[in-house]
Amino acid sequence: MEIVRSHRQIAAAAAGGGGGDGGGRAGGLPTYRLAPQLEVRLEEFELFAIDRLGVLKGIADGLSRGKRPEEMEKLVNELWKARMRRQDPAETLNKDIISHFVLRLVYCRTEELRKWFLSMETTLFRYRFRLESHESQRMLMSEFQLPYKALPHLEFEAVKDKLSQVARSIGQSATVESVFFKVPFEEVPDLVASRRVFLSKGYAYVAMSQVVSLVVTQFRCNISKALVLTNRKWMATIKEEEKDRLTPIVEALSNAYFGPDYSQPKDAVEISLKDIDQLARTSFPLCMRHMLEKLRENHHLKHGGRMQFGLFLKGAGLKLEDALAFWRAEFSQKVGSERFDKEYAYSIRHNYGKEGKRTDYTPYSCQKIISATPGVGDHHGCPYRHFGEENLRAALNKMGVSGHPLEEIMDKVKNRHYQVLNLTVLASIGNLLNFDHLNHLKYEIHS
Amino acid sequence: MGSISKRPPPAVPHGFNADYLRIYYGKLFPHVDFFKWLSYGNDGKHPGCDQSYVGRREFSFTLENDIYLRFQSFDSVAEMENSIKEKCPFKIDIGPPAKRHAYAQSGNNVFVPVERELIFDIDISDYDDVRYCCSGADVCKDCWPLMTIAIKILDASLRGMLFCNDFGFNHILWAYSGRRGVHCWVCDSRARKLNNEQRAAIADYFRVYKGGENTMKKVSLTGPVLHPLLARSYTDVLKCFFEDKLLLSQQLFASEERYRKILDLIPDENIASELHDKWQGNRRSSISKEDVNATRWEQLKTTLQSGKQKAQGLRRCVEEIVFSYTYPRLDMEVSKHMNHLLKAPFCIHPKTGRVCVPIDPNNCDDFDPTTVPTLSQLLGELNADGLHSNSENDWERTSLEKPIRFFRTAFLQPMLKACKEELESAYNAKLQQSKNSLACYAVVLAIPDSQRQPLRIISSPTNTTKPPFLYAARALQPDRRVRTNQDARAAAADRHSEPAMAGSGGATYYKGGIKAYWKRRGYGRLDAVSAQRRPRLPTAELGRGAGQPAAGRPRRGWRVRRRGLGRRLLRALSPRRWLARLRDAYVGAMLRLASSAAVGYAGAAPYGAGADPFALPRPLKEYDEKALVEIYRSILAGGGGGVVPVPAAAARLPASTTVA
């Protein structure tokens, strides 16, 4: 069975009604500007999407482990080869484009889905772009119609010293690349954030080797807009029209990603106040254990810590009344219970969806905790990531980890397998039985 | 407000309470400047401005006893002023302008911030591990230099100056937060339009200091050289401050505990322990001659930078120590997101009673937080001078004068000028665009109701082949007059609020023909007859305040004068007049063309770029109206229109108390 009509609709939805020949392409990397006019089998429709989903999921996994750019590049390349490559390059391209547009349909429907898809697709594009030759990189640049011209020689000479200073500061050789683009700094936020560009008067001087940031910003912007449009079309027409055919597939596909949903505990486990200390000893991950300790010690935690630990306890099954009692018991020793009621109780009730916009918040994921940036006086964040080596050793020792397992753990820390560590650590102190509980707490364990 | 005129006791005891605050808000708080700032030129004086802009911004009040009033919004300065005076907030926070009108917090009302100043918040309490004079929320002259450093470094990088300008922003307001830190508001339109990701990028660009409580070394600088920002900061600011000020004032090497902390930052344990032993040994010996801190710092530097130490890490270590002890520590979360609220300048900190005054970044070395005017001090100054209470601005008599003047001249005026220019150019671009697609339905015209308002436009689909009528307000509607004359201040402020009303009349409906419509609204036809009938009406120029002299640039306006016949003849013959006529003729022809049956709505197609031929007749768009206003204006400017008499009531409005 062939579905022509549906495809046109995807095209219309994604590209606002254009009849392209599969989107612009340079080398093997399409920009997905226009949906192709192709006929797709229903089975392929689904299979291609699942394959691409596998790639995106692999990327998400890699990111959450905090892999370095080089590692990510390798990972993306491998994933792509394994999942997407076909014998005929034209077929690969087709698969690439089709799967992308199918997933757009799948992931356009809520803000959260869009955000995830956007960030994964952007990452995929970034690393695929890096693998392209200079030639095709330039072609892609022109395809995105970036209005930037290479820096004229005169201007280049004027800032050459600074450019070389920046290049050296990020560990490149002092000889400056010859092609630079002068762009508004808003276009390359990632380069600005990591101080990898020279900034002057609101312009960033982007080297040819960094051009990927520029293209990716554009790519991201395009996809983001297209997703919103697609969503509108989906809601308005496609969903109804395709009620019997595509809608079920699309809805099933989006559920495939998130896996088990820990936000609504199936077996509503409850813990009570007196359990906390016992549980902490047996099955709290290190970050939570550390915060509990600090809370008991200082009778205070700063905002980031209250959020991370408070939501964790909520996820573990601590009820609102108990949570209030728990925090009050600690905080009142330092700030007095009156001030606690005034200044802190609100945000605890807020976490439980009882104040403000009444969102029922879920515990932070490992990824979020890892990517936190604890400041002065903060105790939150991921110990494996944010502790100095000395402090981490001390903390693990305190948990009862020592000798060989400790060295193994420190090794893993160096390799940035942060998420696995909770498991390893707990296993090494003989608490493997608590996996289920851990899992339940949304601290996912990746193999 | 009448209640505040009761004279307070002569000596004002120190402290902070609602009564003091009420007087402050009544007499001293610069409502008008404050509101002008937050409207960014969208004050209704320019036809291209966004009338609803300010009304979409969230204000949040904290009342006595920590009662939070969020989602306050004000369309006019009078509304804001009244609300502030009435509620007397202990703290005013400014949020972003949101997409939904910030009416109230109800149900599933989601506010999406549309733009936001780029803000930075730096608190001295974040430096507690490197200052020994105070801790927590306290500051003194010894640790305040840390804030000075932060201001210098951020300001140099954000602002467009000659040599060091990374971001090229121009309109930056630094303000003392009232107790323990400083706030920075970057108000360029480019900065306001940044998205969250770009904000985070800028905040990260400045971030050197990393790690929470659980890392030893908070600053690690990698790479063989420093990024220009860091290198510049180090040589221009950090190094001098560290060696000249902090080393001494904080006694960084004075005790074992303190220098041990510094030595911990040295990665090579041998060197650290060598220095440690040395300093422990000669604790007393050198104190008498020279300061122990400076000596020990020199020793540390020479050891680390001597030729022996080849390792990169060790050489960099000196810089790392300096960065750890001096580099600005931003509160990242404040800068990263558009929806963060931040305390408004000119608030008073309830704990200290100090006013959150602006800080001049060029003279930030002189800023001393302990000498900032306090609430009781200001009231005392008011009292001391209580006899001249009829002076226009009470704040001119207090020590708040300098901060307010600085706010105006160094920040507000240049910023508003830039905003105006931006509005102008955006508007002209729009105009140019719409000129091409101008298909007039009708004649319109407009009344300079009060000189400071945009022209009011009525569009009529009826055919009229006469040249444009010019209508002028004959008199203000009585009810309106009552309202505007409540008191002088409200009247002055009301001028801000009226444009909002006028602007809302985008599509105005009427019945009984345009003349009847105008008559009902109290407008009369503007021509020779009416001019003769009411010859003594005072006149004013369009676009200029009533009764204000034509200061500054002379502007070619129009004005009633009795002229001799000769002059009139001369004028009739002048080329400008001919040009104006030519243009009138063109406009007339266009109008006729547009309204003729032969052209119909299809006639719009050749002019409307890309107009859909199957669409319904295009409704008159905003920019069409604006184009017409522009035409009308040019007619006036060309002297072709005649005179617009101004109603006496409007002309009698007191001169604006606001800064021009």
Contacts between the chains, C-beta under 8 A, distances in Angstrom:
chain1	res1	chain2	res2	distance
A	162	B	228	5.4
A	165	B	225	5.8
A	165	B	226	7.9
A	165	B	227	7.4
A	165	B	228	5.5
A	165	B	231	7.1
A	166	B	227	6.1
A	166	B	228	6.5
A	168	B	223	6.5
A	168	B	224	5.3
A	168	B	225	4.6
A	169	B	223	4.3
A	169	B	224	7.5
A	169	B	225	5.2
A	169	B	226	5.8
A	169	B	227	4.5
A	169	B	230	7.9
A	170	B	223	6.0
A	171	B	222	7.4
A	171	B	223	5.3
A	171	B	224	7.3
A	185	B	166	7.9
A	185	B	167	6.6
A	185	B	198	7.9
A	185	B	201	8.0
A	186	B	190	7.9
A	186	B	194	6.5
A	186	B	198	5.1
A	189	B	197	5.0
A	189	B	198	4.9
A	189	B	200	7.3
A	189	B	201	3.6
A	190	B	201	7.0
A	192	B	198	7.9
A	192	B	201	4.3
A	192	B	202	6.6
A	192	B	204	7.5
A	192	B	205	5.1
A	193	B	200	6.7
A	193	B	201	4.0
A	193	B	202	8.0
A	193	B	204	3.7
A	193	B	205	6.1
A	194	B	204	7.1
A	195	B	205	5.9
A	195	B	227	4.5
A	195	B	229	6.7
A	195	B	230	7.7
A	198	B	228	6.3
A	199	B	166	3.8
A	199	B	167	6.7
A	199	B	205	7.8
A	199	B	229	7.7
A	200	B	165	6.6
A	200	B	166	6.7
A	200	B	168	7.8
A	201	B	160	6.0
A	201	B	165	5.4
A	201	B	168	4.0
A	202	B	160	7.6
A	202	B	165	7.9
A	202	B	166	8.0
A	202	B	167	5.5
A	202	B	168	3.3
A	202	B	169	7.5
A	202	B	190	7.2
A	203	B	168	7.7
A	290	B	214	7.8
A	342	B	66	5.7
A	343	B	66	7.7
A	357	B	110	7.9
A	373	B	207	8.0
A	373	B	210	7.2
A	373	B	332	6.1
A	374	B	211	7.0
A	374	B	212	3.2
A	374	B	213	7.7
A	375	B	126	6.8
A	375	B	209	7.9
A	375	B	212	6.5
A	375	B	329	7.2
A	375	B	331	7.5
A	375	B	332	6.9
A	376	B	126	4.6
A	376	B	127	7.8
A	376	B	128	7.1
A	376	B	129	6.9
A	376	B	209	7.9
A	376	B	212	7.4
A	376	B	213	7.5
A	376	B	329	6.6
A	377	B	126	7.7
A	377	B	128	7.6
A	377	B	212	7.4
A	377	B	213	6.0
A	378	B	212	4.1
A	378	B	213	6.4
A	379	B	212	6.3
A	379	B	213	5.9
A	379	B	214	7.2
A	380	B	212	7.3
A	381	B	212	5.9
A	383	B	214	7.1
A	386	B	211	6.3
A	386	B	212	5.8
A	386	B	214	6.5
A	386	B	215	6.8
A	387	B	214	4.4
A	387	B	215	6.4
A	388	B	211	7.5
A	388	B	214	6.5
A	388	B	215	4.0
A	388	B	216	4.8
A	388	B	217	6.8
A	390	B	216	6.5
A	391	B	214	4.5
A	391	B	215	6.9
A	391	B	216	7.5
A	392	B	214	7.9
A	395	B	214	7.9
